[in-house]
């Protein structure tokens, strides 16, 4: 690789990363906003507990992309004073965390039994969530990279995955340490967060973005960082593509081997789950690099770039807009319900209607992203 070309690679994010980031946001919106949660195609639903579906790949891929982008920003961050670095990183993490918490609280009011509008109790708003996990995983990974560099990222990443296993095993219930009610994560969250501020989607207070599994979710960010550094050194070549594919296949195989003793599980973010998601991310990224960077097949990429240029804001927007749709009364239902029944379930079967609603809603958010891009509005959080 020439010095000029290497400098260009080191100073710019590659298009494949922007496309992967955009694809991740698009798929996140699709899986988060079906027409009906009761009518999902299996690949668009998370695994009930142990196991893995395509939907289980979406969130860790976003963390991987965060780490990948971090590898390109490292030189700039290292040129800062320590005080400036800490201020930037902690401020960004705090801002993303607070936005996520406020998104949990939106629209900040509810109806009581008498049908009256009452302000929600902020003390009972769910504390953690998707954005909060991104914030904490980003913060931990940034500190590891800043303090220890790429070598340290390898050591801390591997150590975190290894250490998490005995923590979950010995601090979980003796009979079934990886069960919904007996895992170590729920026990820690009940102590530190309290059941009133935890997610109730499983029917009991349990948070899939709990405190303890921040340790392993950080590894997805570190993996993205390490891969980003590798690509900068080797360039976007067929050799790089081959290395990524082989590494990805090896990680997937190791994940299913580890699954025999430490099950693949997104909701407690097990170490085997990290391996299988990073493995698939390497394969996906290799495919995108081959198409976009090696073969220069870029005409199709703009759709995803529009998402990738304002990822966090469009994700927040997707949550806010659907909430507003569900709040606006239309007859005996809501605007969302009226749209769904008149435009989707009126002529489609339940699963097809639910899926098409998610696709159309994703395209609505894409139009917002398109407008922002055309107006050169880029909101960096």
N, C-alpha and C positions, 0 to 999 in steps of 0.2 A: 504494500500500500504506500502511495506517495505521501510525503509530508503534508502537502496541500489537501489531499483527499482525507487523510487522517484528521487533520485539523477541522475540516468541515464536518466529519462524522462526530467528533468530540464536541463541537459547538452547537449542533442542531439535533433536535429530536427527529427520529426517522418517521416517515409517513406511516409505516406499519404500526407503530405505537399509537398514533392518533386514531387509526382505523380500529385497532383493538379496543381502545378506550371508548370509542363511539359505539361499537358493537355491544360492548358490555352495558352501557347506559340504555341502549335500545332494548336489550333483552331484560334488563332489570325492570324497566317500565312494563314490558309485556307480562312478566310473571307476577308483578305487584298489583296489576289492575285488570284482572279478568272480569268478564261480565258477571259471573257468579262463581264464588269460591266452591260451590257444591258441584260444579260441572267443569272439571279440568281434565285435559289430556294428561296422562301419567308423566310424560317428560317435562311438563310445565308445573309440576308440583314437587315440593321438597320431599325427600324420603321421610317416611313417618318417624323413624328413629335411626337405627343403623341402616346403612346403605348409601347409594349415590345415584342421583339423577342429573341430567343436564342442567336443571335449575340450580342444583347445589354447586355448580361451577361458577355461577355468575358473580357472587359477592367476592370470593377469594381472588377472582380474576381482576376485579377492580383494585384490590389491595396490591396485587402483583404489578399492575400498571402504575400505581402510585410509587412503588419502589423503583420501577424502571425509569420513570420520569426523574426520580430523585438522583439517579446515577448521572444524569445530564446536568443537574443543577449543583452537583457536589463541588465542582471547581469554583463556582461563584460563591457558594456557602463557605468554602475553606478560605476564601480571600477576605471574609469578614472577620472582624474582631470577635472574640468569644462572646462578649456582651451583646453584640449585634446579632450573632447567630442564635443565641438562646432567646433573645427577644422575638426574633422572627418566627422561630419554630414553635415556641410556647404560645405565642399570640395566634398563630394559624391553627394550632391544635385546639386551643380554647374556643376560638370562633366557630370552628366546625362542630365542636361538641355542643356549644350553646344553641347553634342553629338546629342541630338534631333534636335537642331537648325541647326547643320551642315548637318544632314540627310535631312532636308527640303531644304537645299541649293544644295545638291548633284545632278548632277555631277559638279556643280560650273560654268557651261557654258550653253549657249543656242544658238539658231539660230535666226538671224534677218530676216527681210522680204526678203533680198537678198540671203538668204541661207548661210550667213557667220557665223562662230563661234564667239560669243562674250561672254565675262565674264558676269555673272549675277551680278546685283546690290545687294550687301549684305544688303543694307538699305531697300530693298523691299522683302527680304526673310521672309516668314511666321515666326512669333516670337515663337508661342506656338505650341503644338502638344501633341502626346501621351507620349513621353518620358519626355517632359517638365512638363506635368501634374503629372507623376509619381514622378518627382524630387520635385515639390512643395508640393504635398500631403504628401510625405514621410518626408520632412523637417518640415512641420507644425505638423504632428503627432508625430514625434520624440521629438520635443520641448515640446509639450503638455505632453507626457509621462514622459519626463525627469523632467519637472517642477512640475507636479501634480500627477504622478503615475497612477495606475489603476483606482482609484476612480475618479480622475480628468478626465481621458479618457472618463468615462461614462458621467460625467457632461457636459464636453465640446462637446462631440458627440451629445448628446440629445439637448443641447442648440443650436448648430449650425443648426440642422435640423429644429428646431422650429423658430429660428430667420430668416432663409433663406426665409421662406414662406411670411411674411409681407414685407421683402425687395423686393422680386420679384413682389408682388402684388401692393405695393404702388409706386414703382419706375418704373413699367411697364406702358404701355398705359392703360388708364382707360377702354377703350372698350374691350381689350383683352390683359391683362398683360403677358400672357404666349405664345404669338404668336411669329413667327420667327422674324418679323420686330419690334415688340413692347415690347420685353422683356428687363428687366433691364441689363442683361448681355451684349447684343449687344451694348447698349448705353454706358456702361462703357468701353468696349473694343475699341469702336470708339474714345473715348476721350484719353485713356491711350496708346493704341497700334497704332491706325490709320489704315484706311481701306487698305492701300497698304501692310500692314504686317499681314493681316488677311486671313483666309481660305475663298476660293470662291466656295466651293463645293455645296453650296445651291443656287448659282446664284447671291448672294449678299455677301458683306463682313460680314461674321458671323463665329465665332469660337466656335465649340462644346467643345473645351478645354479652354474656356475663363477664365478670371481672377476671376470673381465673384463666379463661381461654384467650384473653388478650395476649398471653404469653406465646401461644402458638399462632394466633392470627398475625402477630408481628413477623413471624417467619415468612409468611407469604410476601410481605413487603420487602424483607431482606433478600428473598429469592429474586424478586423483580430487580432489585438493585444489582445483585451479582450478575444476573443475565445481561442487564444493561451495560455493565462494565465490560463483560465478555464481548458483546457485539461491537462496542467502541474499539476494542483492541483488534478484533478479527475482521471487522467490516461486514457489510451485507453481501455475503458471497454464498455460493452453493456449499462450500465447506462449512460455513456457519450454520446453514440450514440443516445439513446432515448431522452436525454435532448436537444441535438442539433437539432434533427428532430422536436420535439415539438416546440422549439423556432423558428425554421425556418418557420414552418407552421403558427405560430402566426404572425410573421413579414410579411409574404406574405399577410395574411388576412388584417392586418393593412394597408399595402401598398395600397391595392385595395379599402379600406374604405377611405383612405386619397386621393386617386385618384379622388374621386368625387368632391373634392374642389381644389386640387393641383395635376394636372395630372402627371402620370408617364411619364417622358420624359428624355431620355439620353442626348440629345443635350444641354439642360440647366440644366442637372443633378439635377432634383428636389428631394425634400426630400422623396417623395413617391417612387421615383426610387431607392434611396439608400436603403430603407426598403425592396423592392422586391428583389434587387440584393443580399443584405446580407442574406435575408431569403433563397434564393436558394443556396447561398454559404454554409450555414449551413447544408442544406439537402445533398448537394454534398459531403461535407467534412465528414458528418456522414456516408454516404454510403462507402466512401473510407476507413475510419477508421475501419468500420465493416469488409470490405473485406480484407484489408491489415494488420491491426493491431490485430483484434480480430480473424478472421478466418485464418490468415496467408497465404492468397492466393496472393502470390507475384511473381509468375513466369511470369506474363504478364506485370509487372510494369517497366521493364528496358527500354522499348521503350520510355516511358515518362520521365524517369529519365535522359536519354541522353539529352533531351530538358531542363529539370529542373536544370541541373548542370551548364549551361552557358546561362541562360534565356535572359538577356538583350543583350548580344553580338549576340546571334543567331537571336533575333528580329531585331537588326540593320542589320545583315548580310542578312536577308530576304528582307529588303528594298533596300539594295545596289545591290544585285545580280540581282533582277528583273529589276532595273533601268538600269544596264549594258546590260541585254538582250534586253531591249527596245531601247537602243542607237546604237547597232551594226547593220548597214544596211545589208540587204539581199535582193537583187533585189529592188523591189519597196516597200518592207516592212522592218520590223526589224527581228532580230533573234527570238525574242519572237513571233512575228506574223507568221513567217515561221514555227516555231515549232507547234504553236497552229493550224494553218490551215492544216498542213501535218499529224500531229499525233493525232489530236483530232476532229476537225470539219469535217474532211474527212470521218469519219465513225460514228459519233455520232450526236444526235440532239443538238441544241444550249445549253440548260441548262445542259445536261449531259456532254457535252464537256467542258463547263466552270467549272463545279464542278470537273471533273476528272483532269483537268489541275491544279486546286488548290491543290488537293490531291497529285499529283505527285510532284508539286513544294515543298509542305510541306515535302515530303519524301527526296527530294534533300537537304533541309536544315537540316533534321534529320541526313543524312549521314555526314554532316559537324560536327554536334554535336557528333555523334558517334566517328568520327575520333579524335575530341578534347578529348573526354572522354578516349578513348583507349591510347592516348598519355599523359594523365594526365594533359591536358592544361585546366586550370580553370581561366577565366578572371573575377575578381571581380571588379565591378565598384562601 
